[in-house]
Amino acid sequence: MIVFVSRYTDIDLLLADSAYSATYHVFPLKDNWFAAVLMHRWVKYCLIVAGVSILGLLMVDFYRSSKWLNYDICKKLAVVALSFIAVPAIISVLKSQSIHHCPWDLQRYGGYVPYLRLFDSLPDDIKA
């Protein structure tokens, strides 16, 4: 489904267009503290800290003679904790390996790179 939407629709451009101010030729939220710092950086850090904290709780409970948590809850918490850690890590790796740029780098919005659909090749004169 994601491949189809990314490859054959313009939903990504519609979302970018809605965030772009054609009047001022800028993305108003590009350097906004809420978007840039809180949502992109601190949410990731909070997820990782929460995941590590839950894993720590599970390890403490595992080694205690009197258990706080039953086995079913431990399994569910382990999945949640690993997800909290894995999701930001996987997204970071995928972003670092992607040839796609942020919308404000697109020629459509005054940037230097052409718009590429999913699985398109990067032109030779553009660096990833």
C-alpha positions in Angstrom: 0.0 0.0 0.0 2.7 2.5 0.9 4.7 1.6 -2.2 1.6 2.2 -4.4 0.8 5.5 -2.7 4.4 6.7 -2.9 4.8 5.6 -6.5 1.5 6.5 -8.1 -0.1 9.3 -6.2 0.8 12.9 -5.3 -0.1 12.7 -1.7 3.4 13.6 -0.6 3.4 16.7 -2.7 0.0 17.7 -1.4 1.2 17.4 2.2 4.4 19.4 1.3 2.3 22.0 -0.5 0.1 22.4 2.6 3.1 23.1 4.7 4.7 25.6 2.2 3.9 29.3 2.1 3.7 30.2 -1.6 3.3 33.9 -0.5 6.7 34.0 1.3 8.4 31.1 -0.5 9.3 29.3 2.7 8.3 26.5 4.9 7.2 28.4 8.0 7.8 25.4 10.4 11.2 24.5 9.0 13.2 26.1 11.8 10.3 26.2 14.3 11.4 24.9 17.8 8.3 22.8 18.2 8.8 21.0 14.9 12.6 20.9 14.6 13.6 20.3 18.2 10.7 18.9 20.2 9.0 16.7 17.6 12.1 15.5 15.6 14.7 15.2 18.4 13.1 15.0 21.8 10.3 12.7 21.0 12.9 10.2 19.6 15.0 10.6 22.8 11.9 10.1 25.0 10.9 6.9 23.2 14.4 5.5 23.6 14.6 6.4 27.3 11.1 5.0 27.9 12.1 1.7 26.1 15.3 1.4 28.1 13.4 2.1 31.3 10.8 -0.5 30.6 13.5 -3.0 29.8 15.3 -2.1 33.1 12.0 -2.7 35.0 11.6 -6.1 33.3 15.2 -7.1 34.2 14.7 -6.0 37.8 11.4 -8.0 38.0 13.1 -11.0 36.4 15.8 -11.2 39.1 13.5 -10.5 42.0 12.3 -13.5 44.0 8.8 -12.0 44.4 7.5 -10.9 41.0 5.7 -7.6 40.5 4.5 -8.5 37.0 3.1 -11.7 35.6 4.5 -13.4 32.5 1.9 -12.2 30.0 2.4 -8.6 31.1 6.2 -9.0 30.8 5.9 -10.3 27.3 3.7 -7.3 26.3 5.9 -4.8 27.9 9.0 -6.3 26.3 7.4 -5.9 22.8 6.5 -2.3 23.7 10.0 -1.5 25.0 11.7 -3.0 22.0 9.4 -1.1 19.7 10.2 2.2 21.5 13.9 1.5 20.8 13.7 -0.1 17.4 11.4 2.3 15.6 13.5 5.5 16.0 16.7 3.5 15.3 15.3 2.0 12.1 13.9 5.4 10.9 17.4 6.9 11.5 19.1 4.2 9.5 16.6 4.5 6.7 16.9 8.3 6.6 20.7 8.1 6.5 20.6 5.7 3.5 17.8 7.4 1.5 18.4 9.4 -1.6 15.3 11.5 -0.9 15.7 15.0 0.4 13.5 17.1 2.7 10.8 19.0 0.8 12.5 22.4 1.2 15.5 21.0 -0.8 13.2 20.3 -3.8 13.4 22.5 -6.9 9.6 22.9 -6.7 10.1 24.9 -3.5 13.2 26.8 -4.5 15.7 24.1 -3.6 18.4 22.3 -5.7 17.1 18.7 -6.1 14.4 17.4 -8.5 11.4 15.6 -7.1 11.9 11.8 -7.1 9.3 9.2 -6.6 9.9 6.0 -4.7 12.5 3.8 -6.5 13.6 6.6 -8.9 17.3 7.0 -9.5 19.1 10.1 -8.3 20.5 12.2 -11.2 24.3 12.0 -11.5 24.9 15.7 -10.7 23.0 15.5 -7.3 24.5 14.0 -4.1 22.3 12.0 -1.7 
